[in-house]
């Protein structure tokens, strides 16, 4: 079922994944609109919006009365560099990583969280506040919000190794499909500055990251703040031609 908060983008992502995973070439036909709409649990109107967007990008072409086909165009996808774990990012910078869990609690989710996780505003979610340290210096602040689907607990969150992807895959006993991340520059707020031991207003790298299962169900939503003097994220643009 597609998340209402990012419905159009997720439909586009599903179509791109379908083309890539099935190794479709120019003029190969996609499934019918009715079939895809039913699979994703979205309206035909939403699907058509995604088709129009992908057609404008030159990825697909629609033939009236016939169907939708792959166009002769490369697929370009952005991803964090193999989604390196935080510990690896810090090691690559020449520092020794460690983790500190600040709190683990069940809360009523903020608006952006329940919309992203596609749950009711009344549902309780687990929020884990953590800090990642480099040579004992705090460089990453993380707030993870776990979907009610995730019932498993880490025996000792204070000893958690930070591998959220591994934890979710084991807890849900399912394969995870993708991580969608929005990255932007931000000024450190008073709430976060105490954890990163920086002055309010200090420039940081802000990431909003959502992890999805193979059936496009969002199972976690994270708000992450990177101390940009130490932590660097690399973006890889993969070009796949068919």
N, C-alpha and C positions, 0 to 999 in steps of 0.2 A: 504494500500500500504506500502510495506516495505521500510524503510529508507536505501538509498544506502550506507551511511557511516558505518552502522553496520549491514549490510544485513545478513551475516551468523549467527551472534549471535541472531538476532531477529527471524530468522526462527527457530532456536533451541528453543528459548523461547516460541514461538507460539506452537511448538509441545509438549513441556513439559506442558504448560498450558492446551492444549487439552487433554492430557493423564490424568492430575490431575482433571480438571473440569468435565470430563466425567467418572471419576472413572474407567478407563480401568484397567483390570487385565492382568496377564500373558496370552499370546496367543490371546488377543483381537486384532483385526485388525484395523489399522489406515486407514483413507481415501486414495484414490489413489493419486499417485504423481501428476497426471494431475489436480485433484480437489484442492489439497493444493496449487499447483503452481498458479492456476488461482485465488484462494481466496487471496493469498498474493501478487500477481502481480510480481512474481519472475520467473526466468528461471528454467527449470528442472535441469540444471547443478548446480545451486545454491542450490536447494532443495536436490540434491544427496550429495552435500558436507556436508550439515547439517545431513543427514541420516548417512553418513559415520562416522561423529564425534560422534553422539549419539550411533551408533552401537559399536564404539570403547570404549565408556564409559559404555557399557553393559545395556543401557536403552531400546534399540529396537533391533529387529533382522529381517533381510530381507530374504525372501524365494523366490528364483528366479522363476519367472513365476507365483507366487502366490500373494505376497504382502508383506507389512511391518506390524510387530506385536510387541506388548509390550513384553519385556523380563522379566524374574524373577529377578528384581533388584530394590532396593529402589531409589526413586527420591530425590536428595539432592538439596535444593535451598538456596541461601544466600539472606538475606534481612536486611536492617537497622531495628533495633528493633522496629517493628510496625510503622516505619517511624514517630517517635515522632516529633511533631512540635518543632521548635527551642526554643520557650518559655518554653515548657515542659522540654526539655533537661536542660535548665538553672535552672528552678525551682528545678529539681531533684538534682542539685548540691548545693542547698541551697541559691541561689541568686535570686534577683528580676529582671525579664527581661523587656526590653523596646526596641523599634525599632526606627530607624532614617532613613528616605529616603534621600539619597544624591542627586539623580537626576533621572529624567524620560525623556527619549528622543527617537526619532525614528532615527535609524542609518542604514547604509549599513552593513550587518552582516560580521564578520570575517569568514574565510574559515571553521573552525570547526563548527561554528554555522549553516551556511546555509547547510552544508552537513548533520549535525545531524537532522535538521528540514526538510530536503528534499525539499528545496525551491531553487529558482533561486538566483544567487549572486546579482542580481539587485533588489531583493525584499527588502523592508524596514521591519525591525523588531523593536519592542519596547524593549529598554534596561532599566532595573531598577537597580540602584545601591543602596544597603541598608547596614546598620550596625545593628547588634543585640548587645545590651549591657546587661551586668550583673552587677547590682548595679552601673550603670552609667559607667562601664568600657567596652570599645569595645572588644568583644570576637569573633564575626563572621562577616566577610565581604562577601557580596553576590552580584553577578551580574546575574540577571535573564534576559534571552532573550526569548521573547514571539513570537510564530509563528504568521504570518499574519492572521491565522484563528481566533485568539483571538482579537476580535474587541472591547470588553467591556473595560471600564476604571473604576478604583477605583475612587470614587468621590474626595477623598483627600488622595493621596499617602503618605502624611506625617503622616497620622493616620492609615496607613495600619497595620493590626495585624500580618502580616507575614504568614498567612495560605494560601499559594499559591495553594495548592491542592483544597481547598474549593473554592477559587476564580475562578480557571480554570473550575472546574466542573459546577459552576453556569454560568460562561460566555459562555461556549460552550453548556450548557444544555445537557450534556452527561456524562456517567459514565467513570471514569478514570480507566485504567486497571493495570498499573504497573509503577514503578519508577526504572530505571536502574542507578546505581551509581558506579563510579570508584573512589576508595579511595587510596590515596598514601601520603607519606611524601613529603614535599617540603620546600624550603627555601624562605622566604618572599622577594618579589621583592620590588624595590623602589616605584613602583606605588601603591602597596597595603599597604606598611608599614605605610604610613601616616594615613590611616584609622584605623588600629589596634594599632597605637601608639607604634610600636615595631621597633627595629633596622632592617635594611636590612640584610637579611641572617638568621633571626631568624627561627628556625624550626616551621612549622605549618602543620596542616592536610589539605590536598587539596582534594576536592571532585568535580567531574564532574557528574552532575545528569540530567537525561532526563525523563520527564513525558510523558506517552503514553495513548491514548484513547483506548477503547475496540477494535477498528479496527487497532491498532498498528500505529496510526499516532502520531508522536512526536509533542507536542504542546508547550513545553518549554524546554530550555536548561539552566542550571545554573552552574556557577563557584563559588565555595564556599571555603572560607578559615577559618579554625577554630584555635583559639588561644588554643593550646593543653594543656596549664597549667590549664585551667579551664574547657574546654569542652571535654567530653569523649563520644565517640560513641561505642555502644555495637553491636556486630554482632550476630545474631541468625541463626544457621543452622538447618533448619527444615527437618527432614527425614520422608518421607511418603512412606510407603510400600503399594503395591496393591496385 
